[in-house]
């Protein structure tokens, strides 16, 4: 339980700092995650597993 709370707090802190300092990095990360989930997820699952 404490681990999940710590991860949530850390994520909020990193998101807050990153959002006010370098929002472009978070936008790029979101795009990469979207591409990895929608694009890479299908090809990797079909080819390897």
C-alpha positions, 0 to 999 in steps of 0.5 A: 500500500505504501509503495503505491502511495509513494509511486503516486506522489512521485508521479504527481511531483514529476508530472508537476515539475515536468509540466511547468518546466518541459511540457513538450517532453510529456507531450512527446512521451504521451505520443510515444506511449500511444504509438507503442500501445496502438501500433507496436502492441499489435505487431509485437503480440502477433509476431512474438506472442 
